[in-house]
Amino acid sequence: MAAERGHTMFTLVVFLLCAASCASTSAKAVSSGAALGPRLNNNQLYKFNYITEVLVDRARGSKEGSAGCRISSDVDVHLVWRDPSSKDDQLIQLAISNVRVDPVSKQSEKKNILHGSTTESLLGKTRLEALTKPFLVHLKNGKVKAFYSYRAEPATIKNMKRGVASLLQVQLNTGKVIENDVSGRCTIEYKAVKGQVTRTKMLETCKTAETGFTTHSQVLGVSKKSSSVTVFTLEDGFIQSAVAEETHSLAVNSRRSTAAKVVSRQTFTLVGTEAGPLEAAGKDVTGVVKSIDAKLAAVGVVAEKVKPQCKGCPSLFEHWQAQQKQLEPASLSKATAPRSFLALIQSIRKASKDEILKVLKSASKPSLPQVVDAVTSAQTSASLDAMLEFLNFTDAKGLVQQERFLYACGFSSHPNERMLQALLDISKGKIGSTEIKESVVIIMGALVHKLCQKGGCNLPTVMQVKKMILEGPDSTQVESEVQMYLLALKNSLLPEAIPIFTRYAESEVGAYNTISLTALQRYNVDLMTDEVKRTVNRVYHQNRRIYEKNVRAAAADVILSSNPSYIEVKNLLLSIGNLPHEMNKYMLSKIQDILRFQMPASKVLRQAMKDMISHNYDRFAKVGSSSAYSGFMAQSMDVTSTYSLDILYSGSGILRRSNMNIYGANKGAMLHGLQVAIEAQGLESLIAATPDEGEQDLESFAGMSALLFDVQLRPVTFFKGYSDLMSKMFSMTGEPMNVVKGLILLTDHSEVIQLQSGLKASAEFQGGLAIDISGGMEISLWYRESKTSVNNRGALVVTGNVTVDLDFMRTGVEVSFETEASLDFITTVQFSNYPFLVCMQMDKTTFPVSEYLRKYESLSSGKSVRLQKSRKQLVPGSEFPLHQENSNMCKKVFDSSW
């Protein structure tokens, strides 16, 4: 029985081995016989009709039709050589003939830029001859292994030939593969159905030599959607037609109606066959190519770079002379200023260092700061070299230009290591102004953050600066220097800085506490460890020492924005009633604002407030004038903009802290657009009032701090010390002090889009902001009234350009929008009686919003056609709503003033 089972098992094993062997042999036979790509027959000429179109338009299209052109031709294809051992290893010749260039859409003679032109007059005899010269493609297993053409040919012509060659590349079975073609090295997905193959190119995977850049902020950035699909129809394994369509659409995230697209289409259709040349003899591809024409060279199937040429374009200096008036200080509140600023940046990016220096040296004193903004924002090697040569940091007289340079570095859209190195070198050298020394270090922190965002945290210069600012606070006893390093760390958002902020949050210096606590609030909640939370709670509850009210308020903000626990929230609620009068009112207002605005902490707050000990009338009926309020500035499908106003007063009615914030949110991304904080202390002696607990020995001080587009700027001091206060009191003009003034490059996206047809499109999206932020504080002892104001003036222009340059013709579309607006925040306090009267006003004026669409086509001969459309609307002004108590108080203030 056992022998029988053994014999059966042996028979089964032999059978399985034979089956496997037979299957393997069968598979090999199929493999050697089945085509892996299109196969050409010997002695046969394949005649194709080829059409390629390129269209540019705004993303949603327009009634007038797209700008662009259609190039059509005949293409003769035949087999030159085949490897005797492999039918799928072929050398193929392609010859383009009967080239025609037409408009992409029907137009009147007046608008048809090509009317009356011939192909030769458009391309020129040399280019046309180059285009119609035959070229060779080495096709192996359906993949283009080599592309042979003439090195001396213009890059545009070679790229167009590559576009045709790429249509021969097709895989006959379903699957994903990485291929090289005119678009670069890309991941391709093939789907094969009987008689048809669909090729989908994953454009986001394509790797090319072309480089670009984009804004680091998602809210201010540009989104791109791309697709590329080619459908091959086959008969007997050979291409009957190939139809390709590729679309690239770019939109400004903050206003998606400002969007443009480029569409490229190709059709490659077999129209017939006839007898063709015989197959050439030869051992290998290289030898055969050499025997046909020794000048033919393997130049690669991936498209090569094309140097842009601009005939008749003005020089940088000529451009500057034309734009100079628009960049005078008086024009900065108008949309013409940022529009000229953006145009000047584009011109600077093409200029040499000497050309840039010529403009810097010729600019008038009033316009020079704006030129500094533009040159620095260009972010080229030449522009940085020019600025470093032009500015003399040892001279304190150049403070305005030096600070504008530093701020432009801080706001830079795509800084590199060299820019950070330049600031590091400046910080190590002699600096004539203390303010500039502080700004250099603070802005270095912002650059570290941006470089780390791009994955450059381990760059040598970044590592060096990180070490400097991390060790900085403990390396000096000078209060202003410690603040400088803390502000640099606040900008850097380095996780390694959290322990430093945690330690300085409990410092004995109020300024260190405030900077550290506001810095901790900027970090991701996930980084708020138990140790950090314990420290912040100790500060708020004064477990170890007495703190100033504004420090405790900042600690409360951190607790409430860091995913607080039930116990943390309950302890905060229980503290209300035991705080100084105005602090009580501030905390109540803060909690009510969180509940009303449904912030993340609202859920746990509602749970804690179910306990009647922590939530009762005695606690929630405290009077005072301090407040916290949040609201929506604008809500749209694209972006949501919110504002918050926090006001904390001393018990005597004098402002202690005013904090205005504006945020922008887009698809989960948040941008801290603006923060203006005004702080005052030690002013009780002016009205013979008693300071609050922990604030008896504070020096008289008032100042303003601004954070703009996630970059903390150097704080500005209104006065410091009693003598400075008194001199300022008697010399007050009521005019606000400037905090930030200048031109900022907000959006900056530049890329070259390689189209499958071989043509290239360049996309340039820029957004420029002219901004003027000022603030002031007035105190009238006679009327026992104080007034603080924050004035924001701005003009914004965002433009998007998509251009296709064919050498002989240039076609493009520009979409843009612009607006001019102002936002004022005024707080009036009458402290003749308690509770004192406080009126807060936040107003925006009526402002215009204009949208533009411009299409343009031009020939190398100078002939051009332009089409422009615009739409304008007025957005009515309004006073932003605050809480009802504020409305009641404003009525009393204005009634008493009257």
C-alpha positions in Angstrom: 0.0 0.0 0.0 2.8 2.3 0.9 4.6 1.5 -2.3 1.5 2.3 -4.3 1.1 5.7 -2.5 4.8 6.4 -3.3 4.3 5.6 -7.0 1.3 7.8 -7.2 3.1 10.7 -5.6 6.1 10.2 -8.0 3.7 10.2 -11.0 2.1 13.5 -9.7 5.4 15.3 -9.2 6.5 14.3 -12.7 3.2 15.4 -14.2 3.5 18.8 -12.4 7.1 19.3 -13.6 6.2 18.5 -17.2 3.2 20.9 -17.0 5.4 23.7 -15.7 8.0 23.0 -18.3 5.4 23.0 -21.1 3.8 26.2 -19.8 7.2 27.9 -19.7 8.0 26.8 -23.3 4.6 28.0 -24.4 5.1 31.4 -22.7 8.4 31.9 -24.4 7.0 31.1 -27.8 4.2 33.7 -27.3 6.7 36.2 -26.0 9.0 35.9 -29.0 6.1 36.1 -31.4 3.8 38.8 -29.8 4.6 42.4 -30.7 5.6 44.7 -27.7 5.1 47.9 -29.7 4.2 49.1 -33.2 6.1 47.2 -36.0 6.8 48.7 -39.4 7.0 46.6 -42.5 10.1 46.7 -44.7 9.8 48.4 -48.1 6.7 50.4 -47.1 6.1 54.1 -46.6 3.5 55.1 -44.1 1.8 58.5 -44.8 0.4 60.3 -41.8 -1.4 63.6 -41.3 -0.2 65.4 -38.2 -1.9 68.4 -36.5 -0.9 70.0 -33.3 -2.8 72.8 -31.6 -1.9 75.0 -28.6 -4.5 77.2 -26.9 -4.3 79.6 -24.0 -7.3 81.1 -22.3 -8.7 81.8 -18.9 -9.6 78.6 -17.1 -13.4 78.7 -17.7 -13.0 79.8 -21.3 -14.3 82.9 -23.0 -16.8 83.9 -25.7 -14.1 85.3 -28.0 -12.3 81.9 -28.2 -8.8 81.0 -27.2 -5.6 82.5 -28.4 -3.1 80.2 -30.1 -2.3 78.5 -33.3 -2.6 75.2 -35.2 0.3 73.6 -37.0 -0.5 70.9 -39.6 1.7 68.9 -41.8 2.3 65.6 -43.5 4.6 63.0 -42.0 6.2 60.2 -43.9 7.4 57.3 -41.8 9.4 54.2 -42.9 11.6 51.5 -41.5 15.3 52.1 -42.0 16.8 49.1 -40.2 15.6 46.2 -38.0 17.7 44.0 -35.7 17.6 40.5 -37.2 17.3 39.0 -33.8 14.4 41.2 -32.6 11.5 42.4 -34.7 10.7 45.1 -32.0 14.2 46.7 -32.3 13.7 49.2 -35.2 15.3 52.4 -36.6 12.6 54.6 -38.1 12.9 57.7 -40.3 10.3 60.5 -40.1 10.1 63.4 -42.5 7.8 66.4 -42.0 6.4 68.2 -45.1 3.7 70.6 -46.3 3.8 72.6 -43.1 0.9 75.0 -42.5 0.2 77.5 -39.7 -3.4 78.7 -39.0 -5.3 80.4 -36.2 -6.7 78.0 -33.6 -10.2 79.6 -33.8 -12.1 81.4 -36.5 -11.3 85.2 -36.5 -12.0 88.2 -38.6 -9.1 89.4 -40.8 -8.5 92.3 -38.4 -8.0 90.0 -35.5 -6.2 87.2 -37.4 -2.6 87.9 -36.9 -1.7 85.2 -39.4 -3.7 86.7 -42.2 -1.6 87.2 -45.4 1.3 85.2 -44.0 2.9 82.1 -45.5 4.6 79.3 -43.6 8.0 80.4 -44.9 7.4 84.1 -44.1 6.4 83.0 -40.5 9.1 80.4 -39.7 11.8 81.8 -42.0 13.6 79.8 -44.6 16.2 78.4 -42.2 13.7 77.2 -39.6 11.4 75.7 -42.2 14.3 73.8 -43.8 15.3 72.5 -40.4 11.7 71.3 -39.6 11.4 69.5 -42.9 14.8 67.7 -42.6 14.2 64.0 -41.9 15.1 62.7 -38.4 15.5 59.2 -37.0 14.0 57.4 -34.0 15.3 54.2 -32.4 12.2 52.3 -31.3 12.8 49.2 -29.1 9.9 47.2 -27.6 7.6 50.2 -28.2 9.9 52.6 -26.4 12.0 55.5 -27.9 15.5 54.5 -27.0 17.2 57.3 -29.0 16.3 60.4 -31.1 18.6 61.4 -33.9 18.6 64.9 -35.3 21.1 67.7 -36.1 22.7 69.6 -33.1 22.8 72.9 -35.0 19.0 73.0 -35.4 17.1 75.5 -33.3 15.9 74.0 -30.0 12.3 74.8 -30.8 12.5 72.8 -34.0 14.1 69.8 -32.4 11.5 69.9 -29.6 8.6 69.9 -32.2 10.2 66.8 -33.9 10.5 65.2 -30.4 6.7 65.8 -30.0 6.0 63.8 -33.2 8.5 61.0 -32.2 6.8 60.6 -28.8 3.6 59.5 -30.6 5.3 56.3 -31.8 5.9 55.3 -28.2 3.1 52.9 -27.1 2.9 49.8 -25.0 0.4 47.2 -26.2 -0.5 45.6 -22.8 -2.0 47.1 -19.7 0.3 48.3 -16.9 2.3 51.1 -15.4 5.8 52.0 -16.6 8.4 54.8 -16.4 9.2 56.2 -19.8 11.3 59.0 -21.3 9.6 61.1 -23.8 9.5 64.8 -24.8 7.9 65.7 -21.4 10.7 64.2 -19.4 11.0 61.0 -17.4 7.4 60.2 -16.4 5.2 57.5 -14.9 2.8 56.2 -17.6 -0.3 54.1 -17.2 -1.4 52.0 -20.2 -4.9 50.5 -20.6 -5.3 48.2 -23.5 -8.6 47.1 -24.9 -9.1 45.3 -28.2 -7.8 47.6 -31.0 -7.3 50.6 -28.6 -4.6 51.7 -26.1 -5.1 54.6 -23.7 -1.9 56.2 -22.4 -2.3 58.4 -19.3 0.7 60.4 -18.3 1.1 61.2 -14.6 2.4 64.7 -15.2 3.2 65.4 -11.6 5.9 62.6 -11.8 7.7 64.0 -14.8 11.3 65.0 -14.2 12.9 67.6 -16.4 15.9 69.9 -16.4 13.5 72.9 -16.2 13.3 74.4 -12.7 10.7 76.8 -11.2 9.6 78.0 -7.8 6.4 78.8 -5.9 5.2 80.6 -2.8 5.6 78.5 0.4 2.2 79.6 1.7 -0.8 77.6 0.5 -3.2 80.5 1.2 -1.2 82.8 -1.0 -0.1 80.2 -3.4 -1.1 78.8 -6.8 -2.8 75.5 -7.5 -2.3 73.5 -10.6 -4.3 70.7 -12.2 -2.9 68.8 -15.2 -3.9 65.9 -17.4 -2.4 64.2 -20.4 -4.2 61.4 -22.2 -3.4 59.8 -25.6 -5.7 57.3 -27.3 -4.1 55.0 -29.8 -6.2 53.1 -32.4 -4.4 50.1 -33.7 -4.9 47.6 -36.5 -2.7 44.5 -36.8 -0.5 45.9 -34.1 0.2 49.2 -36.0 -0.9 52.7 -35.2 -3.9 53.9 -37.3 -4.3 57.1 -35.2 -3.1 58.8 -32.1 -5.2 61.5 -30.5 -3.6 63.3 -27.5 -4.9 66.1 -25.3 -3.0 67.8 -22.5 -4.4 70.5 -20.2 -2.7 72.5 -17.5 -4.9 74.9 -15.4 -3.4 77.3 -12.8 -5.5 79.2 -10.3 -4.7 81.6 -7.4 -5.8 79.9 -4.2 -7.2 83.0 -2.6 -9.3 83.9 -5.7 -9.8 80.9 -8.0 -11.6 82.9 -10.7 -8.1 84.3 -11.4 -7.1 81.3 -13.4 -5.6 80.5 -16.8 -5.0 77.3 -18.8 -3.0 76.0 -21.7 -4.3 73.2 -23.8 -2.2 71.1 -26.2 -3.7 68.8 -28.8 -2.1 66.4 -31.2 -3.7 64.1 -33.9 -1.6 61.7 -35.8 -3.6 59.9 -38.5 -2.5 57.2 -41.0 -3.9 58.3 -44.4 -2.3 55.6 -46.6 0.7 53.5 -47.4 2.8 53.0 -50.5 6.0 51.4 -51.6 9.0 52.7 -49.7 12.8 52.4 -49.4 14.4 49.1 -48.7 15.8 48.3 -45.3 19.4 49.4 -44.8 22.2 46.9 -44.1 24.2 47.2 -40.9 25.1 45.4 -37.6 23.8 48.0 -35.2 21.9 51.3 -34.9 24.9 53.5 -34.5 26.6 52.2 -37.7 23.4 52.6 -39.7 22.8 56.2 -38.6 26.4 57.1 -39.4 26.1 55.6 -42.9 22.9 57.6 -43.6 24.4 61.0 -42.4 27.4 61.5 -40.2 26.0 64.8 -38.9 23.0 63.1 -37.3 23.5 62.9 -33.6 21.7 61.2 -30.7 20.3 64.4 -28.9 17.9 62.7 -26.5 14.1 62.5 -26.7 13.5 64.7 -23.6 12.9 68.3 -24.7 15.8 70.7 -24.3 15.8 74.2 -22.8 14.9 77.1 -25.1 16.5 80.4 -24.3 13.7 83.1 -24.4 14.4 85.9 -26.8 12.9 89.4 -26.6 13.4 91.6 -29.6 12.8 95.2 -29.0 12.2 94.8 -25.3 13.2 97.8 -23.1 16.3 97.6 -20.9 15.8 97.6 -17.1 16.8 101.3 -16.9 14.3 102.2 -19.6 11.6 100.2 -17.9 12.4 101.9 -14.6 12.2 105.4 -16.1 8.7 104.5 -17.5 7.5 103.1 -14.1 9.2 105.6 -11.7 6.3 107.9 -11.0 4.0 104.9 -10.1 6.4 104.0 -7.2 6.6 107.4 -5.5 5.3 107.4 -1.9 2.1 109.3 -2.9 1.1 106.5 -5.3 1.5 103.6 -2.8 -2.2 103.5 -1.9 -3.2 103.0 -5.5 -3.2 99.8 -7.5 -0.8 101.2 -10.1 2.0 100.9 -7.5 1.9 97.1 -7.0 1.2 96.6 -10.7 4.4 98.6 -11.6 6.2 96.8 -8.8 5.4 93.3 -10.3 6.4 94.5 -13.8 9.7 95.9 -12.4 10.5 92.6 -10.7 10.1 90.7 -14.0 12.5 93.1 -15.6 15.0 92.9 -12.8 15.0 89.0 -13.0 16.4 89.3 -16.5 19.0 92.0 -15.7 22.6 91.9 -14.7 24.1 93.2 -11.4 25.5 96.3 -13.1 22.1 97.1 -14.7 20.4 96.8 -11.3 23.0 99.0 -9.6 22.4 101.7 -12.3 18.8 101.8 -11.4 19.5 101.9 -7.6 21.9 104.7 -8.0 19.7 106.8 -10.2 16.5 106.5 -8.1 15.2 109.5 -6.3 15.2 109.6 -2.5 11.4 109.2 -2.2 11.3 106.2 -4.7 14.5 104.5 -3.5 12.8 102.4 -0.8 10.4 101.0 -3.3 13.2 100.1 -5.7 14.9 98.3 -2.8 11.7 96.3 -2.3 11.6 95.3 -5.9 15.3 94.4 -6.3 15.3 92.3 -3.1 12.0 90.6 -4.1 13.4 89.6 -7.5 15.5 87.0 -5.5 18.2 86.4 -8.2 21.9 86.2 -7.6 22.4 89.4 -9.5 19.8 91.3 -7.5 21.2 90.1 -4.2 24.8 91.0 -5.2 23.6 94.5 -6.3 21.8 95.1 -3.0 24.8 94.0 -0.9 27.1 96.3 -2.9 24.6 99.2 -2.7 23.8 99.2 1.0 26.3 100.3 3.6 25.3 98.8 6.9 27.9 100.7 8.8 26.1 103.9 8.0 23.1 104.6 10.3 21.7 107.2 7.8 20.7 104.4 5.5 18.3 102.9 8.0 15.1 103.1 5.9 16.7 101.3 2.8 18.5 98.7 5.1 15.2 97.8 6.9 13.3 97.6 3.7 15.9 95.2 2.3 15.7 93.1 5.4 11.9 93.0 5.4 11.8 92.0 1.7 14.2 89.2 2.6 11.8 88.1 5.4 8.8 88.1 3.0 10.7 86.4 0.2 8.8 83.7 -1.6 11.6 81.3 -2.3 14.7 82.2 -0.3 17.9 80.3 -0.7 20.9 79.5 1.5 22.9 82.3 0.0 20.4 85.0 1.1 20.6 83.6 4.7 24.4 83.6 4.5 24.4 87.2 3.4 22.4 88.2 6.4 24.7 86.1 8.7 27.7 87.9 7.3 26.0 91.3 7.9 25.2 90.3 11.5 28.9 89.5 12.1 30.1 92.8 10.6 29.8 96.4 11.9 26.3 97.7 11.9 25.7 101.4 12.4 22.1 101.2 13.8 21.0 99.1 16.7 17.5 98.8 15.1 19.1 97.3 12.0 21.2 94.9 14.1 18.0 93.6 15.7 16.1 93.4 12.4 18.9 91.3 10.8 18.7 88.6 13.5 14.9 88.6 13.7 14.6 88.2 9.9 17.2 85.4 9.9 14.8 83.5 12.1 12.1 83.9 9.4 14.5 82.7 6.7 15.4 79.6 8.7 11.7 78.7 9.0 11.1 79.1 5.2 14.2 77.1 4.3 13.2 74.3 6.8 9.8 74.2 5.2 11.5 73.4 1.9 13.5 70.6 3.5 16.7 72.7 3.9 17.0 72.5 7.8 20.3 70.6 7.5 22.0 73.1 5.1 25.3 74.3 6.6 24.3 78.0 6.9 20.9 77.1 8.4 22.6 74.9 11.0 24.9 77.8 11.8 22.1 80.3 12.2 20.0 77.8 14.2 22.9 77.4 16.7 23.3 81.1 16.9 19.7 82.0 17.7 19.1 78.9 20.0 22.1 79.9 22.1 21.5 83.6 21.8 19.1 84.3 24.7 21.5 82.8 27.3 24.6 84.4 25.7 23.8 88.0 26.8 22.5 90.0 29.8 21.3 92.9 27.6 17.5 93.0 27.7 17.1 94.2 24.1 19.4 91.5 22.8 17.6 88.7 24.6 14.3 90.0 23.1 16.0 90.1 19.7 17.0 86.4 19.9 13.6 85.4 21.3 11.8 87.2 18.4 14.2 85.4 15.9 13.2 82.1 17.5 9.6 83.1 17.3 10.0 83.5 13.6 11.9 80.3 13.1 9.2 78.1 14.7 12.0 75.6 15.5 10.7 72.7 17.7 14.1 72.9 19.5 13.1 76.4 20.7 10.0 75.2 22.7 12.1 74.4 25.9 13.7 77.9 25.6 10.3 79.6 25.4 9.0 77.5 28.2 11.8 78.6 30.4 11.6 82.3 29.5 7.8 82.3 30.0 8.5 82.2 33.7 11.2 84.9 33.6 11.1 87.9 35.8 11.1 90.3 32.8 7.6 90.9 31.4 8.7 91.4 27.8 10.4 87.9 27.8 7.2 86.4 29.2 5.0 88.0 26.5 7.3 87.1 23.6 7.7 83.5 24.8 4.0 82.9 25.4 2.9 84.4 22.1 5.6 82.3 20.4 4.3 79.1 22.0 0.8 79.9 20.7 2.1 79.8 17.1 3.3 76.1 17.3 1.3 73.1 16.3 -0.8 71.8 19.2 0.9 68.4 18.9 4.1 70.0 20.1 2.6 71.4 23.3 4.0 68.8 25.8 2.7 68.3 29.4 5.7 70.2 30.6 4.9 73.2 28.4 1.2 73.1 29.6 2.2 72.9 33.3 4.5 75.9 32.9 1.9 78.0 31.1 -0.7 77.1 33.8 1.8 78.1 36.5 2.2 81.5 34.9 -1.6 82.1 34.6 -2.3 81.0 38.1 0.8 82.7 39.6 1.9 79.6 41.4 5.5 80.8 41.8 5.4 84.6 41.4 3.2 87.6 40.6 2.9 88.4 36.8 1.6 91.4 34.9 -1.9 91.2 33.6 -1.0 91.1 30.0 1.4 88.2 30.7 -1.4 86.2 32.4 -3.8 87.1 29.5 -1.2 85.7 27.0 -0.9 82.5 29.2 -4.7 82.1 29.1 -4.6 82.4 25.3 -2.0 79.6 25.1 -4.0 77.3 27.4 -7.3 77.9 25.5 -5.7 77.3 22.1 -3.7 74.2 23.0 -6.4 71.6 23.3 -7.0 72.2 27.0 -8.1 69.4 29.3 -11.3 69.5 31.4 -9.3 70.3 34.6 -7.4 73.2 32.9 -10.6 74.8 31.7 -12.3 74.3 35.1 -9.4 75.9 36.9 -9.5 78.9 34.5 -13.3 79.3 35.2 -12.7 79.1 39.0 -10.1 81.8 38.8 -12.6 84.3 37.5 -13.8 86.5 40.4 -10.3 86.3 42.0 -8.6 88.3 39.3 -8.1 92.1 39.1 -11.4 93.8 37.8 -10.4 94.2 34.2 -8.7 90.8 34.0 -12.0 89.3 35.2 -13.9 91.0 32.5 -11.3 90.0 29.9 -11.4 86.3 30.8 -15.2 86.3 30.7 -15.2 88.0 27.3 -12.6 85.5 26.0 -14.6 82.5 27.1 -17.9 83.9 25.7 -16.1 84.6 22.4 -14.8 81.0 22.2 -18.3 79.6 22.8 -19.9 82.0 20.3 -17.3 81.5 17.5 -17.2 77.7 18.2 -13.5 77.5 18.5 -11.8 74.2 19.2 -11.9 74.7 23.0 -15.7 75.4 23.0 -16.6 71.7 23.5 -14.6 71.2 26.7 -15.7 74.7 27.9 -19.4 73.7 27.7 -18.6 70.5 29.7 -16.9 72.4 32.4 -19.6 75.1 32.6 -22.2 72.4 33.5 -20.7 72.6 37.0 -22.5 75.4 38.9 -19.5 76.1 41.1 -17.4 77.2 38.1 -20.3 78.7 36.1 -22.6 80.9 38.1 -24.0 84.4 38.1 -21.4 85.7 40.6 -18.6 84.8 38.2 -20.3 85.7 35.0 -21.7 89.1 36.0 -18.4 90.8 36.5 -18.3 94.4 35.1 -15.4 96.1 33.2 -14.4 97.4 29.8 -11.9 94.8 28.6 -13.1 92.6 25.9 -12.3 89.8 23.3 -14.2 89.4 20.1 -13.8 87.4 16.9 -15.7 87.7 13.6 -15.7 87.0 9.9 -14.2 89.6 7.6 -15.1 87.7 4.4 -16.3 84.2 3.5 -16.1 82.7 0.1 -15.6 79.3 -1.6 -11.9 80.2 -1.9 -10.8 81.7 1.4 -12.2 82.5 4.7 -10.9 85.6 6.5 -11.5 86.2 10.2 -10.5 88.9 12.6 -10.1 89.1 16.4 -9.8 92.1 18.7 -8.6 91.7 22.3 -8.4 94.7 24.6 -7.1 94.6 28.1 -7.2 97.7 30.4 -5.6 98.5 33.7 -7.9 99.1 36.7 -7.4 102.9 36.2 -8.8 102.8 32.7 -5.6 103.1 30.7 -4.9 100.7 27.9 -2.7 97.8 28.9 -2.8 95.7 25.7 -4.6 95.9 22.4 -4.3 93.0 20.0 -5.8 92.9 16.5 -5.4 89.8 14.3 -6.5 88.9 10.8 -6.3 85.3 9.6 -6.8 83.7 6.2 -7.8 80.1 5.8 -7.8 77.9 2.6 -8.5 74.2 2.6 -7.2 73.6 6.0 -4.2 75.9 5.7 -3.9 78.9 7.9 -2.1 82.2 7.3 -1.6 84.8 10.0 -2.0 87.8 7.7 -1.7 90.5 10.3 -1.2 91.1 14.0 -0.8 94.6 15.4 -0.3 94.7 19.2 -0.1 97.9 21.2 1.2 97.7 24.7 1.3 100.3 27.4 2.5 100.2 31.0 3.4 102.5 34.0 1.0 105.3 33.0 -1.1 105.4 36.1 1.0 108.2 37.6 -0.3 110.5 34.9 -3.8 110.4 36.4 -2.8 109.8 40.0 -4.2 106.2 39.9 -3.1 103.1 41.8 -1.3 100.4 39.6 -2.7 96.9 39.6 -1.1 94.0 41.5 2.4 93.2 40.2 2.7 96.4 38.2 3.7 98.9 40.8 7.3 99.3 39.7 6.8 99.2 35.9 8.7 101.8 33.8 6.5 104.1 31.7 6.3 102.5 28.2 4.2 102.3 25.1 5.0 100.5 21.9 3.7 98.5 18.9 4.6 95.1 17.6 3.5 93.9 14.1 3.4 90.4 12.6 2.8 90.4 8.9 2.2 87.3 6.7 3.6 85.0 9.4 6.7 87.1 9.8 7.3 88.9 13.1 8.8 92.4 12.6 11.0 94.5 14.9 8.8 96.2 17.5 8.4 100.0 17.5 8.6 102.0 20.7 6.4 105.1 21.1 8.1 106.2 24.3 10.1 104.6 27.2 10.7 106.2 30.6 8.9 109.0 32.3 11.0 111.8 30.8 10.6 110.4 27.3 6.8 110.1 28.0 6.5 113.7 29.1 8.4 115.1 26.1 6.3 113.0 23.8 3.1 114.1 25.6 3.9 117.8 25.0 5.0 117.2 21.4 2.2 114.9 20.3 0.7 115.9 17.0 -1.9 113.2 16.8 -0.2 111.8 13.7 0.2 108.0 13.8 3.7 106.4 13.8 4.6 104.3 10.8 5.2 100.6 11.6 5.4 99.0 8.1 5.4 100.7 4.8 6.4 99.2 1.5 5.8 96.7 -1.3 5.5 93.0 -0.7 5.7 90.2 -3.1 2.9 87.9 -1.7 2.4 85.4 -4.5 5.2 84.2 -6.7 4.9 81.2 -8.9 7.1 80.5 -12.0 7.4 77.4 -14.1 8.0 76.2 -17.6 5.4 73.7 -18.7 6.7 71.2 -21.2 3.9 70.2 -23.5 3.8 66.8 -25.2 3.8 68.5 -28.6 7.3 69.7 -27.9 6.2 73.3 -27.4 6.8 75.0 -24.0 4.4 77.2 -22.0 5.7 79.6 -19.3 3.5 80.3 -16.3 4.1 83.4 -14.2 1.7 84.2 -11.3 2.6 87.1 -9.0 0.8 89.1 -6.4 2.0 92.4 -5.1 0.8 94.4 -2.1 1.5 98.0 -1.3 1.0 98.4 2.4 1.1 101.2 5.0 0.4 100.2 8.6 0.6 102.9 11.2 -0.4 103.2 14.8 -0.6 105.9 17.5 -1.6 106.7 21.0 -3.0 110.0 22.3 -3.6 110.9 26.0 -5.5 114.0 27.0 -5.2 114.7 30.8 -7.6 117.7 30.4 -10.4 115.6 29.0 -9.3 112.4 30.8 -9.4 110.6 27.5 -7.1 108.3 25.6 -7.2 107.2 22.0 -5.3 104.5 20.2 -5.5 103.9 16.5 -4.2 101.3 14.0 -4.5 102.4 10.4 -4.1 99.9 7.6 -3.9 101.1 3.9 -3.2 98.8 1.1 -3.5 98.1 -2.6 -3.3 94.5 -4.0 -2.7 93.3 -7.6 -2.5 89.7 -8.6 -1.6 88.7 -12.2 -1.3 85.4 -13.9 0.4 85.0 -17.3 0.6 81.8 -19.4 2.6 82.3 -22.6 3.6 80.0 -25.4 6.7 81.1 -27.4 7.2 79.3 -30.8 10.1 81.5 -31.8 8.2 82.9 -34.8 5.0 83.6 -32.8 4.2 84.4 -29.2 0.7 83.8 -27.8 -0.5 84.3 -24.3 -3.2 85.2 -21.8 -3.1 87.3 -18.7 -5.7 87.2 -15.9 -5.6 89.6 -13.1 -7.5 91.4 -10.3 -6.7 94.5 -8.2 -8.2 96.3 -5.3 -7.5 99.2 -3.0 -8.7 99.1 0.6 -8.3 100.6 4.1 -9.1 99.3 7.5 -9.0 101.4 10.6 -9.2 100.3 14.2 -9.8 103.1 16.8 -10.3 102.7 20.5 -11.5 105.7 22.6 -11.4 105.5 26.4 -12.9 108.1 28.8 -11.5 107.4 32.3 -13.1 110.3 34.3 -15.4 107.7 36.0 -15.4 104.0 36.8 -16.4 101.9 35.1 -14.8 103.9 32.4 -16.3 104.2 28.9 -14.6 102.4 26.1 -15.6 102.6 22.4 -14.0 100.3 19.8 -14.5 101.0 16.1 -13.2 98.8 13.2 -14.1 100.3 9.8 -13.5 99.4 6.3 -14.1 101.9 3.5 -15.9 101.3 0.3 -13.3 99.8 -2.1 -13.2 98.8 -5.8 -12.4 95.3 -7.1 -11.4 95.1 -10.8 -10.8 92.0 -12.9 -9.0 91.9 -16.2 -8.6 89.4 -19.0 -6.0 90.1 -21.7 -5.0 88.0 -24.7 -2.1 88.7 -26.9 -0.5 87.3 -30.0 2.6 88.7 -31.7 4.9 87.7 -34.5 8.7 88.0 -34.7 8.1 90.6 -37.5 6.6 92.9 -34.8 2.9 92.5 -35.8 0.6 92.0 -32.8 -3.0 91.7 -31.8 -4.4 92.3 -28.3 -7.8 91.8 -26.7 -8.7 93.2 -23.3 -11.8 92.9 -21.2 -12.5 94.2 -17.7 -15.1 94.0 -15.0 -15.3 96.4 -12.0 -17.4 96.4 -8.9 -17.6 98.4 -5.7 -17.7 96.6 -2.3 -19.6 98.8 0.1 -17.8 99.9 3.3 -18.9 98.8 6.7 -18.2 98.8 10.4 -17.3 95.4 11.6 -19.7 94.1 14.3 -18.4 93.8 17.8 -20.4 92.8 21.0 -23.5 94.7 22.0 -21.8 96.2 25.1 -19.4 98.0 22.8 -22.3 99.5 20.8 -23.9 100.8 24.0 -20.6 102.3 25.2 -19.9 104.0 21.9 -23.3 105.7 22.1 -22.4 107.0 25.6 -18.9 108.1 24.5 -20.1 110.1 21.4 -23.1 111.5 23.4 -20.7 112.8 26.1 -18.2 114.1 23.5 -21.0 116.0 21.8 
